[in-house]
Structures are given as structure tokens and as C-alpha cells.
């Protein structure tokens, strides 16, 4: 979607929304973070996990999965992210605007680590997702295949899974090796 700018953006969210479609950028606590396009190993891992989770959700009619780049607005003023994979369960599908983006809190997010900014996913985004109460957060290192799963418990993330080449979500009842 193209935007014509008739006046300068007044808020950081307006500036974020003026970025060209497909720009790899996120707005976290009023700061825009941009990143280069991912490398092949990253995208291959996205494809592997997307395929498995999508098949599970489709076969069980339990929700939707959306790959990046796709904006997820946690709020309307200062936090919009582009997780690698976003899962919304059937009972929460109303947060997906079919002609727009997600406005609300997805049930599960998956991030595939990129070599240059691992701390961004491991710390900054984990803290953000915890604060906005995303029920499960999964992090996968595409090189080592180390898979970390966090589940929200009493408003704090607890590590529920740490294993190489194995994904096992309790929330969506989906388990597979890769």
C-alpha cells in the first residue's frame, strides 16, 4: 500500500505507518528498529515451522498462522512488531483485519533468530511480548536448531521447553521434530 504524505507525521506511530510496504521495521516503546532482509537459513527455518504449524491448525480448525512481514499492533500509539510467525487461535480471530493487520494480542509468536540481532529477539522482544501477555513465545536458532519455548504464568514467562530440533507447544497442542 502506498501512502502520500500531505503533512509531516505527528507521532512515531504515524511515521511508522508511512514506511513503504514490506519494510522490515518494528516500533517498540516509541523507537523504530529496522533490519536487513533475512538470510536463507532463517527463511528455510521459517518455512519449516510455518508448514508444520499451519498443517496442524488447518487440520484441527483451531486457528490461523501468518508469516512476516505482517504488522501486529499491540497498541495504537507505540508498539507494532513483525514477528516471523504469528498464531491466532479461532476464538481470537476477530483481532485480524482481513484488509489490514492484527490489532490486539496474538496467542503465540515465533521468532527465528538472525545472526546480527539475537539480543533483540531474546531480550527486547521477549520482554515486550511478556508485558503484552502473549500466551506463548517461541525462539528458534536456525543454525543450532535450539528451540526455546516460553509460556505466560502469573504474568511472567516461564521456560517450558529447551531442546535442539524439537518444537512442542502446549497451547496449540502441536509437536514436531525438525
Residue pairs with C-beta under 8 A, 6 or more apart in sequence:
1 21
2 20
2 21
3 17
3 18
5 18
9 15
9 17
9 18
11 77
12 27
12 30
12 31
12 32
12 78
13 27
13 76
13 77
13 78
13 80
15 32
16 25
16 27
16 32
16 80
19 25
22 69
23 34
23 69
24 34
24 35
24 36
24 37
24 68
24 69
24 82
25 32
25 33
25 34
25 35
25 82
26 32
26 33
26 80
26 81
26 82
27 33
27 78
27 79
27 80
27 81
28 78
28 79
28 81
28 124
28 125
28 128
29 78
29 79
29 128
30 78
33 120
35 114
35 116
35 117
35 120
36 116
38 46
38 112
38 114
39 114
39 115
41 142
41 143
42 112
42 113
42 114
42 142
44 142
45 112
45 140
45 142
45 178
46 67
46 68
46 84
46 85
46 112
48 178
49 85
49 110
49 112
49 140
49 167
49 178
50 65
50 67
50 85
52 167
52 174
52 176
52 178
53 65
53 85
53 87
53 110
53 172
53 174
54 65
56 62
56 172
56 173
56 174
57 63
57 64
57 65
57 87
57 172
57 174
60 173
61 90
62 89
62 90
62 172
63 87
63 88
63 89
63 90
63 92
63 93
63 107
63 172
64 87
64 88
64 93
64 96
65 85
65 86
65 87
65 88
66 85
66 86
66 88
66 96
66 102
67 84
67 85
67 86
68 82
68 83
68 84
68 85
68 86
69 82
70 82
70 86
70 101
70 102
71 80
71 81
71 82
71 101
71 102
72 80
72 81
72 82
72 83
72 86
72 101
72 102
72 106
72 109
73 79
73 80
73 101
73 102
73 103
73 104
74 80
74 81
74 104
74 105
74 128
74 132
76 103
79 128
79 132
81 125
81 128
83 106
83 109
83 110
83 111
83 125
84 110
84 111
84 112
85 109
85 110
86 102
86 106
86 108
86 109
86 110
87 106
87 107
87 108
87 109
87 110
87 172
88 95
88 96
88 102
88 106
88 107
89 107
89 171
89 172
92 104
92 106
92 107
94 104
95 102
95 103
95 104
95 105
95 106
96 102
97 103
105 132
105 133
105 134
106 134
107 134
107 135
107 136
107 171
107 172
108 134
108 135
108 136
108 137
108 138
108 169
108 171
108 172
109 129
109 134
109 136
109 137
109 138
110 137
110 138
110 139
110 140
111 121
111 125
111 137
111 138
111 139
111 140
112 139
112 140
112 141
112 142
113 121
113 122
113 139
113 140
113 141
113 142
114 121
115 143
118 141
121 139
122 139
126 137
126 139
126 150
126 157
129 137
129 157
130 137
130 150
130 152
130 155
130 156
130 157
133 152
133 155
134 152
135 151
135 152
135 171
136 149
136 150
136 151
136 152
136 160
136 169
136 170
136 171
136 172
137 149
137 150
137 157
138 147
138 148
138 149
138 150
138 167
138 169
139 147
139 148
139 150
140 146
140 147
140 148
140 167
141 147
144 164
145 164
145 165
145 178
146 162
146 163
146 164
147 161
147 162
147 163
147 164
147 165
147 166
147 167
148 159
148 161
148 162
149 159
149 160
149 161
149 162
149 167
149 168
149 169
150 157
150 158
150 159
150 160
151 157
151 158
151 160
151 170
151 171
152 158
160 170
161 167
161 168
165 177
165 178
166 175
166 176
166 177
166 178
167 174
167 175
167 176
167 177
167 178
168 174
168 175
169 175
